[in-house]
Amino acid sequence: METLALDLAMIHDSGGPRRVKPMLERLGRRVWDRERVVVVTDHYVPADTEETRAIQALTRQWVRDEEIANFYDQQGICHVVLPERGHLSPGMFCVGGDSHSPTGGAFGAYMFGVGATEMAGVLATGEIWLRVPETILIQWNNSLGACVTAKDMMLAVCGEIGMGGGRYQAIQYAGTAIRNLSMQERMTMSNMAAELGAQAGLIAPDQVTADYVLAAGGSLADDWADYAIEAADKPEDHLTFDAAELAPQIAAPHSPANAADAGVSVVFITHNPHHAYLVGDNFYLLNRGQMMAEYTKEDVSREELVKAMAGGAELDALAHELGAKG
């Protein structure tokens, strides 16, 4: 276990001031460095209820009281605002008060999410305990085909290793397909490291990274290009995928791990309160957004599904019929 100093801490209106303010007051502490804290309001936007307006007001007052230098009020999603305003660069060590904070790994920064209690400790001291993680290397060879994106890549990985496959370790993405991605798509890869249960989702910086950081008004350390991909700690943690063979993906409810090739046989059927997805030979039936059942072609004929596509009473009737069978 190591005690490490932070370069930056990001919090938002949901898990930020309204959670950490009372803890810091009990400790008798203020923010350790107002220049290294970024606050973004994005979760309760628009503030259209009395409760959300109160949360926004508390956030703004706390920012004024703590003299926070970097406050972005309803400027966008925190994970996007942070790099767009030049706050991330290769080699930084950062935490965020949100589970998808690994997004920062797309910029060669080590960034991960923490809860409000740990964030209060960070804000008070500028430090955090960390067990140095193992490396899981996910390598994407070759180039993506038409209409295939970073989201498809991540759904494929989720389907392959599951939602806990990251084991709260450091995932590093590498390979030709990764190098060919834009910064926005690299952010998708790092963001969804959270869906894999990883602590961080890292991509080694290159000229694409450098150009983005500088255009956003950020700065680069002299050694920015030295943050390279490491080898996996164990051979079984080096996973290889072929981007050229990847088809567009779709994930059935209610998990990204339910990913499959979309192909041409994906059908969405809807009629309040029933919704259904047909993915290949699997038929997923929902009621008011909740999964009712999963069926195969042995349970439901394609003729029944085609009829159900008319919607309305036909889908309701099919739902009741399948419910009776189940």
FENKAUR-V789662 format. One record per pair of residues at least 6 apart in sequence whose ideal C-beta (glycine too) atoms are under 7 Angstrom apart, sorted by the first residue. I is the first residue (numbers start at 0). GAP is how many residues later the second one is. Records with the same first field share a line. If there is no record, write none. Layout:
I = GAP, GAP
//
This chain:
0 = 128, 130
1 = 128, 130
2 = 124, 126
3 = 89, 123, 124, 126
4 = 121, 122
5 = 30, 87, 88, 89, 116, 120, 121, 122
6 = 29, 85, 86, 87
7 = 28, 30, 79, 84, 86
8 = 27, 28, 86, 110, 113, 114
9 = 28, 30, 68, 72, 84, 86, 87, 91
10 = 9, 28, 86, 108
11 = 28, 29, 30, 31, 66, 85, 86
12 = 28, 29, 30, 31, 42, 43, 46
13 = 29, 30
14 = 82, 83, 101
15 = 23, 43, 81
16 = 41, 42, 45
17 = 37, 40
18 = 97
19 = 96, 99, 100, 103
20 = 41
22 = 94, 97
23 = 6, 96, 99, 100
26 = 97
28 = 95
29 = 36
30 = 6, 35, 92
31 = 91, 92, 93, 94
32 = 93
33 = 32, 33, 34, 35
34 = 34
36 = 31, 33, 86
37 = 32, 44, 49
38 = 20, 24, 29, 32
39 = 32, 35, 38, 41
40 = 15, 18, 32, 33
41 = 34, 35, 36
43 = 8, 11, 12
44 = 29
46 = 6, 9
59 = 13
62 = 8
69 = 17
71 = 9, 13
74 = 6
77 = 20
78 = 21, 24, 112
81 = 6, 22
82 = 24, 133
83 = 132
84 = 131
85 = 127, 130, 131, 132
86 = 131
87 = 16, 19, 21, 130
88 = 18, 20, 124, 129, 130, 131, 135
89 = 17, 18, 19, 115, 119, 130, 134, 137
90 = 17, 130, 132, 133, 136
91 = 17
92 = 17
93 = 10, 15, 17
94 = 6, 16, 17, 19, 27, 33
95 = 15, 17
96 = 17, 19, 22
97 = 15
98 = 14, 95
99 = 13, 91, 94
100 = 10, 11, 12
101 = 9, 10, 11, 88, 89, 91, 92, 96, 98, 99
102 = 84, 87, 88
103 = 7
104 = 6, 85, 88, 95, 96, 97, 98
105 = 77, 80, 81, 83, 84, 97
106 = 98, 102, 106
107 = 95, 96, 97, 101, 119
109 = 90, 92
110 = 89
111 = 87, 88
113 = 8
117 = 10
121 = 6
132 = 36, 37, 66
133 = 35, 99, 103
134 = 34, 35, 37, 95, 97, 98, 102
135 = 30, 33, 35, 96, 101
136 = 35, 37, 92, 94, 95, 100, 101
137 = 19, 33, 35, 101
138 = 35, 36, 99, 100, 101
139 = 13, 33, 35, 37, 38, 101, 103
140 = 34, 35, 36, 99, 101, 102
141 = 34, 35, 100, 101, 102
142 = 33, 34, 37, 100, 101
143 = 33, 99, 102
144 = 99
146 = 101
147 = 98, 99, 100
148 = 36
149 = 31, 35, 38, 39
150 = 37
151 = 94, 96, 97
152 = 36, 93
153 = 34, 35, 38
154 = 94, 96, 101, 104
155 = 85, 90, 93, 103
156 = 39
157 = 37, 38, 98, 99, 101
158 = 98, 100, 101
160 = 35, 78
161 = 95
162 = 32, 33, 34, 92, 94
163 = 33
164 = 31, 32
165 = 27, 30, 31, 32
166 = 30
167 = 29, 30, 31
168 = 29, 30
169 = 28, 29, 30, 32
170 = 22, 25, 27, 29, 30, 31
171 = 30, 57, 58
172 = 16, 28, 30
173 = 55
176 = 66
177 = 25
178 = 27
182 = 25, 26, 29
185 = 17
188 = 12, 14
189 = 11, 13
192 = 7, 8
194 = 61
203 = 23, 24, 25
204 = 19, 20, 22
209 = 10, 14
212 = 7
213 = 6
231 = 6
246 = 14, 15, 16
247 = 14
248 = 10, 11, 12, 13
249 = 10, 12, 16, 29
250 = 7, 8
251 = 6, 25, 27, 30, 32
252 = 31, 33, 38
253 = 37
259 = 19, 20
262 = 17
264 = 13, 15
265 = 12, 13
266 = 11, 42
267 = 9
268 = 7, 39, 40, 42, 46
269 = 41
270 = 40, 41, 44, 45
272 = 14, 15
273 = 11, 12, 13, 41, 42, 45
274 = 11
275 = 7, 8, 9, 10, 39
276 = 7
277 = 27
280 = 15, 16
281 = 12, 14
282 = 12, 17, 22
283 = 7, 10
284 = 7, 8, 34, 37
285 = 6
291 = 31
292 = 29, 33
294 = 27
298 = 23, 26
299 = 22
303 = 14
306 = 7
307 = 6, 7, 10
//
